[in-house]
Amino acid sequence: MGKKGKTARMKRKPAPKFWPIHRKELPWIVKPSCGSHSQDNCLSLTLVLRDILGIAQTRRESKLILAQGKVLVDGKVVAKDDSPVGLMDVISMPDASKYYRVMPSNKGLILSPITKEEAAFKLVRVENKTSTKNGVQIALHDGSNLFVKVADPRHPEEVTHVTFDILKVTLPEKQVVQSLKTKEGNLAVITGGKNIGVQGKIVEIEKTVAKKRRQALVVVEDAKSIRYQTILDFIFSIGEAEPLINVPEAPAVV
């Protein structure tokens, strides 16, 4: 018989390269469930608790910790051990006074320690906008959506956000408290490609003509005045003169 769908299992060898696991020690690894982030750009909560933080020794222990409601993702209790966490997600463990933000590094995704105050908000990027009967639906990079009611859906003057804008939202309510344009002069971090993890200032954004804007070339200059080129789809603005979030100079590699 032919294959009827995707498998719920994953072997260690084909798992994303940035996962901190032994490839030949055991055959299987916990596969992240379908959710807010793609499989190649996320970590499962079991991987976070057991293999990265070392809080749990086995998958069973990680399940018990999650079942007790001791781990929050973006301000909400998550009970499934295969739930995915990805770029800019905030992982909180209030009982242990530990808070982390998922950030890109030169090897993939890492957990960057943050303060309790910083764990109260998150940065999200606008990916798309859709007009509906009663308002405008804004699609965000983490798979969530914001719905804004407007007087005239055909001319939504109340919604000024455009694609690639960064929104600072509170957790868990996701109320927008600040908006940031992706433009030249802003600080940004590269989230994909061979230069993933590079942080610096946007010095140039290509003006696209008859070309998808996501593929527009962007030049980022780091603190050492070294310039890197990537595409706009891999750019995530984090501030203007100063970053809105804690961005370590040399994050530890997962």
LUMGU-676958 format. One line per 2 residues: their letters; for each residue y negated, x negated, z negated of N, C-alpha, C. Coordinates in steps of 0.1 Angstrom, whole numbers. Layout:
<dokols>
a> Y X Z Y X Z Y X Z ~ ...
</dokols>
This chain:
<dokols>
mg> 12 -8 0 0 0 0 -12 -9 0 ~ -23 -3 6 -35 -11 6 -43 -10 -7
kk> -53 -18 -8 -60 -18 -21 -69 -6 -22 ~ -69 0 -34 -77 13 -36 -90 11 -42
gk> -94 -1 -46 -107 -3 -52 -108 -16 -59 ~ -119 -19 -65 -121 -32 -72 -112 -33 -84
ta> -108 -45 -87 -100 -47 -99 -108 -49 -111 ~ -103 -45 -123 -111 -46 -135 -108 -59 -142
rm> -100 -68 -136 -97 -81 -142 -104 -92 -134 ~ -105 -103 -141 -111 -115 -135 -104 -128 -140
kr> -101 -136 -131 -95 -149 -135 -106 -159 -137 ~ -103 -169 -145 -114 -179 -149 -118 -188 -137
kp> -110 -191 -128 -113 -200 -118 -124 -195 -109 ~ -124 -183 -104 -135 -178 -95 -147 -172 -103
ap> -147 -173 -116 -158 -168 -124 -171 -176 -120 ~ -183 -170 -122 -195 -177 -119 -195 -191 -126
kf> -200 -201 -118 -200 -215 -123 -207 -218 -136 ~ -218 -210 -138 -226 -213 -150 -220 -207 -163
wp> -209 -200 -162 -202 -195 -174 -196 -207 -182 ~ -199 -208 -195 -194 -219 -203 -179 -217 -208
ih> -170 -218 -198 -156 -215 -201 -147 -226 -196 ~ -135 -228 -202 -125 -237 -196 -118 -230 -185
rk> -118 -236 -174 -112 -229 -162 -97 -229 -162 ~ -91 -239 -168 -76 -239 -168 -69 -237 -181
el> -77 -234 -191 -71 -232 -205 -63 -219 -205 ~ -68 -209 -200 -62 -196 -200 -64 -189 -186
pw> -56 -180 -182 -58 -174 -168 -69 -164 -167 ~ -72 -156 -177 -81 -145 -176 -94 -147 -184
iv> -104 -140 -180 -117 -139 -187 -122 -125 -186 ~ -130 -121 -196 -136 -107 -196 -146 -105 -185
kp> -143 -96 -176 -151 -93 -165 -162 -83 -169 ~ -175 -86 -166 -186 -77 -169 -184 -64 -162
sc> -187 -53 -169 -185 -40 -163 -197 -37 -154 ~ -196 -28 -145 -207 -24 -136 -218 -19 -145
gs> -230 -23 -141 -242 -19 -149 -255 -24 -144 ~ -263 -29 -153 -277 -32 -149 -278 -45 -141
hs> -269 -53 -140 -270 -66 -133 -257 -69 -125 ~ -259 -76 -114 -248 -79 -106 -238 -89 -113
qd> -226 -89 -109 -216 -97 -116 -219 -112 -115 ~ -225 -117 -104 -228 -131 -103 -241 -135 -111
nc> -248 -126 -116 -260 -129 -123 -261 -123 -137 ~ -250 -123 -144 -249 -117 -158 -239 -124 -166
ls> -239 -120 -179 -229 -125 -188 -224 -113 -196 ~ -211 -113 -199 -206 -102 -207 -209 -105 -222
lt> -209 -94 -230 -213 -96 -244 -202 -104 -251 ~ -189 -103 -247 -179 -111 -253 -181 -125 -250
lv> -185 -129 -238 -188 -142 -234 -200 -148 -243 ~ -210 -139 -246 -221 -143 -254 -217 -146 -268
lr> -210 -137 -274 -206 -138 -288 -195 -148 -291 ~ -186 -150 -282 -174 -158 -284 -177 -172 -279
di> -180 -174 -266 -181 -186 -259 -194 -194 -260 ~ -205 -186 -262 -218 -192 -262 -223 -194 -276
lg> -224 -183 -284 -229 -184 -298 -218 -188 -308 ~ -206 -186 -305 -195 -189 -314 -194 -180 -326
ia> -200 -168 -326 -200 -159 -337 -186 -153 -338 ~ -179 -151 -327 -166 -145 -327 -156 -156 -322
qt> -144 -156 -327 -134 -165 -322 -125 -159 -311 ~ -124 -146 -311 -115 -139 -302 -123 -127 -296
rr> -117 -121 -286 -123 -109 -280 -122 -98 -291 ~ -111 -97 -298 -109 -87 -308 -121 -88 -318
es> -124 -100 -323 -135 -101 -332 -148 -97 -326 ~ -151 -100 -314 -163 -95 -308 -164 -80 -307
kl> -152 -74 -304 -152 -59 -304 -155 -53 -317 ~ -150 -59 -328 -153 -54 -341 -168 -56 -345
il> -174 -67 -341 -188 -69 -344 -197 -59 -336 ~ -193 -56 -323 -201 -46 -316 -199 -32 -321
aq> -186 -29 -325 -183 -16 -330 -191 -13 -343 ~ -195 -23 -350 -203 -21 -362 -218 -19 -360
gk> -222 -20 -347 -236 -18 -343 -245 -30 -347 ~ -239 -42 -348 -247 -53 -352 -254 -61 -341
vl> -251 -57 -328 -258 -63 -317 -265 -53 -309 ~ -278 -56 -306 -287 -47 -298 -290 -55 -285
vd> -291 -47 -274 -295 -52 -261 -307 -44 -257 ~ -319 -50 -256 -331 -43 -253 -334 -32 -263
gk> -331 -35 -275 -335 -26 -286 -325 -15 -289 ~ -314 -15 -281 -304 -4 -283 -290 -10 -286
vv> -283 -3 -295 -270 -7 -299 -260 -6 -287 ~ -253 -17 -285 -243 -17 -274 -229 -19 -280
ak> -219 -10 -277 -206 -11 -283 -196 -17 -274 ~ -198 -16 -261 -188 -21 -251 -189 -37 -250
dd> -177 -43 -252 -177 -58 -252 -179 -64 -238 ~ -177 -56 -228 -178 -61 -214 -192 -57 -208
sp> -201 -52 -216 -214 -48 -211 -221 -60 -206 ~ -228 -59 -194 -235 -71 -188 -249 -73 -194
vg> -253 -85 -196 -266 -88 -199 -271 -99 -189 ~ -284 -97 -185 -289 -106 -174 -303 -110 -176
lm> -310 -114 -166 -323 -119 -166 -333 -111 -174 ~ -339 -118 -184 -350 -112 -193 -345 -102 -203
dv> -332 -99 -203 -326 -90 -214 -328 -97 -227 ~ -331 -88 -237 -333 -93 -251 -320 -89 -260
is> -314 -99 -265 -302 -97 -274 -307 -99 -288 ~ -305 -89 -297 -309 -90 -311 -298 -88 -320
mp> -298 -96 -331 -288 -95 -342 -296 -95 -355 ~ -302 -83 -359 -311 -83 -370 -305 -87 -383
da> -292 -85 -385 -285 -89 -398 -285 -104 -399 ~ -284 -111 -388 -284 -126 -389 -298 -132 -385
sk> -308 -123 -383 -321 -127 -380 -321 -137 -367 ~ -313 -133 -357 -312 -141 -345 -316 -132 -333
yy> -325 -138 -325 -330 -131 -313 -330 -140 -301 ~ -326 -135 -290 -325 -143 -278 -330 -136 -266
rv> -335 -143 -256 -339 -138 -243 -331 -145 -232 ~ -325 -138 -223 -317 -144 -212 -327 -149 -202
mp> -326 -163 -200 -336 -170 -191 -328 -178 -181 ~ -334 -181 -169 -328 -189 -159 -329 -204 -163
sn> -319 -212 -160 -320 -227 -162 -315 -233 -149 ~ -315 -246 -149 -310 -253 -137 -295 -252 -134
kg> -288 -246 -143 -274 -244 -142 -270 -229 -141 ~ -280 -220 -143 -277 -206 -144 -285 -199 -154
li> -278 -190 -162 -285 -182 -172 -282 -188 -186 ~ -292 -189 -194 -290 -194 -208 -296 -183 -218
ls> -293 -185 -231 -299 -177 -241 -311 -186 -248 ~ -323 -181 -246 -334 -188 -252 -338 -181 -265
pi> -338 -189 -276 -341 -183 -289 -356 -178 -289 ~ -358 -167 -295 -372 -161 -296 -374 -156 -310
tk> -386 -152 -313 -389 -146 -326 -387 -131 -327 ~ -387 -126 -339 -385 -111 -340 -396 -104 -333
ee> -408 -109 -334 -420 -102 -328 -418 -102 -313 ~ -413 -113 -307 -412 -114 -292 -400 -105 -288
aa> -391 -102 -296 -379 -94 -293 -383 -79 -292 ~ -396 -76 -295 -400 -62 -294 -405 -58 -280
fk> -405 -68 -271 -409 -64 -257 -401 -72 -247 ~ -403 -68 -235 -395 -74 -224 -404 -74 -211
lv> -401 -83 -202 -407 -84 -189 -398 -78 -179 ~ -402 -69 -170 -394 -64 -159 -402 -65 -146
rv> -395 -66 -135 -401 -67 -122 -399 -55 -114 ~ -410 -50 -108 -409 -38 -99 -402 -42 -86
en> -391 -35 -83 -384 -37 -71 -386 -27 -60 ~ -390 -15 -64 -392 -5 -54 -399 7 -60
kt> -405 15 -52 -411 28 -57 -407 39 -48 ~ -404 51 -54 -400 63 -46 -408 75 -51
st> -414 82 -41 -421 94 -45 -411 106 -46 ~ -412 113 -57 -403 125 -59 -412 138 -59
kn> -406 149 -62 -413 161 -62 -424 162 -73 ~ -421 156 -85 -430 157 -96 -437 144 -99
gv> -434 133 -92 -440 120 -96 -435 109 -88 ~ -436 97 -94 -431 85 -88 -421 78 -96
qi> -410 74 -90 -399 67 -97 -400 52 -94 ~ -402 43 -104 -403 29 -102 -390 22 -106
al> -384 16 -96 -371 8 -98 -374 -6 -103 ~ -367 -10 -114 -370 -23 -120 -358 -32 -118
hd> -360 -45 -120 -350 -55 -117 -337 -54 -125 ~ -338 -48 -137 -327 -47 -146 -319 -34 -144
gs> -321 -27 -133 -314 -15 -130 -319 -3 -136 ~ -329 -4 -145 -335 8 -151 -346 13 -142
nl> -351 25 -146 -362 31 -138 -373 37 -148 ~ -385 37 -143 -396 43 -150 -401 55 -141
fv> -403 66 -148 -408 78 -140 -422 81 -145 ~ -431 82 -135 -445 85 -138 -449 98 -132
kv> -453 108 -140 -458 121 -134 -472 119 -129 ~ -474 124 -117 -487 123 -110 -491 137 -105
ad> -504 138 -103 -510 151 -98 -506 154 -84 ~ -506 143 -75 -503 145 -61 -493 134 -57
pr> -480 137 -56 -470 127 -53 -472 120 -40 ~ -479 127 -30 -482 121 -17 -493 110 -18
hp> -501 111 -28 -512 102 -30 -512 98 -45 ~ -503 91 -50 -502 88 -64 -512 77 -69
ee> -524 82 -71 -534 72 -75 -532 67 -89 ~ -524 74 -97 -522 70 -111 -513 58 -112
vt> -505 56 -101 -495 45 -101 -501 33 -93 ~ -505 22 -99 -511 11 -92 -501 0 -90
hv> -489 1 -96 -479 -10 -96 -473 -11 -82 ~ -471 -23 -77 -465 -25 -64 -453 -34 -66
tf> -445 -35 -55 -433 -44 -56 -437 -58 -59 ~ -429 -64 -68 -430 -78 -74 -440 -78 -85
di> -446 -67 -89 -455 -67 -101 -446 -69 -113 ~ -451 -75 -124 -444 -77 -136 -450 -67 -147
lk> -441 -60 -153 -445 -51 -164 -440 -55 -177 ~ -449 -56 -187 -446 -58 -201 -443 -45 -207
vt> -431 -43 -212 -427 -30 -218 -422 -32 -232 ~ -424 -22 -240 -419 -22 -254 -405 -19 -254
lp> -398 -23 -265 -384 -20 -266 -381 -13 -279 ~ -373 -2 -279 -365 3 -268 -372 13 -260
ek> -384 17 -263 -391 29 -257 -394 26 -242 ~ -396 13 -238 -400 10 -225 -413 16 -220
qv> -423 15 -229 -436 19 -226 -444 7 -220 ~ -451 9 -209 -458 -2 -203 -471 -5 -210
vq> -472 -17 -215 -484 -21 -222 -493 -31 -215 ~ -487 -37 -204 -494 -47 -196 -488 -48 -183
sl> -497 -51 -172 -492 -53 -159 -497 -66 -154 ~ -488 -73 -146 -492 -87 -141 -488 -87 -126
kt> -498 -91 -118 -495 -93 -104 -488 -106 -101 ~ -480 -106 -91 -474 -118 -86 -483 -124 -75
ke> -491 -134 -79 -501 -139 -70 -503 -154 -72 ~ -511 -160 -63 -514 -175 -64 -522 -177 -77
gn> -518 -188 -84 -525 -191 -96 -518 -187 -109 ~ -508 -178 -107 -501 -173 -119 -489 -182 -122
la> -485 -182 -135 -473 -189 -139 -461 -181 -135 ~ -450 -189 -131 -438 -182 -127 -426 -191 -130
vi> -414 -184 -130 -401 -192 -131 -393 -188 -119 ~ -386 -197 -113 -377 -195 -102 -363 -190 -107
tg> -359 -179 -102 -347 -172 -107 -334 -174 -99 ~ -335 -180 -88 -324 -182 -79 -325 -194 -69
gk> -315 -197 -62 -315 -208 -53 -313 -221 -59 ~ -314 -232 -52 -312 -245 -57 -322 -250 -67
ni> -334 -243 -68 -344 -247 -77 -345 -238 -89 ~ -334 -230 -92 -334 -221 -103 -338 -227 -116
gv> -346 -221 -124 -350 -226 -137 -363 -233 -137 ~ -368 -237 -125 -381 -244 -124 -392 -235 -128
qg> -401 -240 -137 -413 -233 -142 -425 -240 -137 ~ -435 -232 -134 -448 -238 -129 -458 -228 -124
ki> -468 -232 -117 -478 -224 -112 -476 -221 -97 ~ -478 -209 -93 -477 -205 -79 -490 -210 -72
ve> -488 -219 -62 -499 -225 -55 -501 -219 -41 ~ -490 -213 -36 -491 -208 -23 -481 -197 -20
ie> -485 -186 -14 -475 -175 -10 -478 -173 5 ~ -467 -174 13 -468 -173 27 -473 -158 31
kt> -482 -158 40 -486 -145 46 -476 -140 56 ~ -468 -130 53 -457 -126 62 -462 -117 73
va> -458 -120 85 -460 -112 97 -447 -109 104 ~ -443 -97 106 -430 -93 112 -419 -100 105
kk> -420 -100 92 -409 -107 84 -409 -99 70 ~ -397 -98 65 -395 -92 52 -403 -99 41
rr> -411 -92 33 -419 -99 23 -410 -107 13 ~ -398 -102 10 -389 -108 1 -386 -122 5
qa> -386 -125 18 -382 -138 24 -395 -147 26 ~ -406 -142 21 -418 -151 23 -417 -163 14
lv> -421 -175 20 -420 -187 13 -431 -189 2 ~ -427 -194 -9 -436 -196 -21 -435 -210 -26
vv> -446 -216 -29 -446 -230 -34 -450 -229 -48 ~ -442 -235 -57 -444 -236 -72 -446 -250 -76
ed> -456 -253 -84 -459 -267 -88 -457 -267 -103 ~ -448 -276 -108 -445 -277 -122 -455 -286 -130
ak> -452 -288 -143 -462 -295 -151 -463 -310 -147 ~ -454 -315 -139 -454 -329 -135 -460 -330 -121
si> -466 -319 -116 -472 -319 -102 -462 -320 -91 ~ -449 -317 -94 -439 -317 -84 -438 -303 -78
ry> -438 -302 -65 -438 -289 -58 -424 -285 -53 ~ -421 -273 -55 -408 -267 -51 -411 -255 -42
qt> -402 -253 -32 -403 -242 -23 -392 -232 -25 ~ -395 -220 -25 -384 -210 -26 -389 -197 -19
il> -382 -186 -21 -386 -173 -15 -392 -164 -26 ~ -400 -155 -21 -406 -145 -31 -396 -138 -39
df> -385 -135 -33 -374 -127 -41 -369 -135 -53 ~ -371 -148 -53 -367 -156 -65 -378 -160 -74
if> -390 -153 -72 -401 -156 -81 -403 -145 -92 ~ -404 -149 -104 -407 -140 -115 -419 -145 -123
si> -430 -138 -121 -442 -142 -128 -441 -140 -143 ~ -446 -149 -151 -445 -148 -166 -458 -149 -173
ge> -469 -150 -165 -482 -151 -172 -493 -156 -162 ~ -505 -156 -167 -516 -161 -159 -520 -175 -164
ae> -529 -176 -174 -533 -189 -179 -522 -194 -189 ~ -516 -184 -196 -506 -188 -206 -494 -178 -204
pl> -481 -183 -206 -470 -174 -204 -469 -163 -215 ~ -465 -151 -211 -464 -140 -220 -451 -141 -229
in> -442 -150 -225 -430 -151 -233 -428 -166 -236 ~ -419 -169 -246 -416 -182 -250 -407 -188 -239
vp> -412 -199 -232 -404 -205 -221 -403 -220 -225 ~ -391 -224 -230 -390 -238 -234 -391 -248 -223
ea> -396 -260 -225 -398 -270 -215 -385 -274 -208 ~ -375 -277 -217 -362 -281 -211 -351 -273 -218
pa> -348 -261 -213 -338 -253 -220 -324 -259 -219 ~ -317 -256 -230 -303 -262 -230 -295 -255 -219
vv> -286 -263 -213 -277 -257 -203 -265 -251 -209 ~ -262 -239 -204 -251 -231 -209 -238 -238 -204
</dokols>
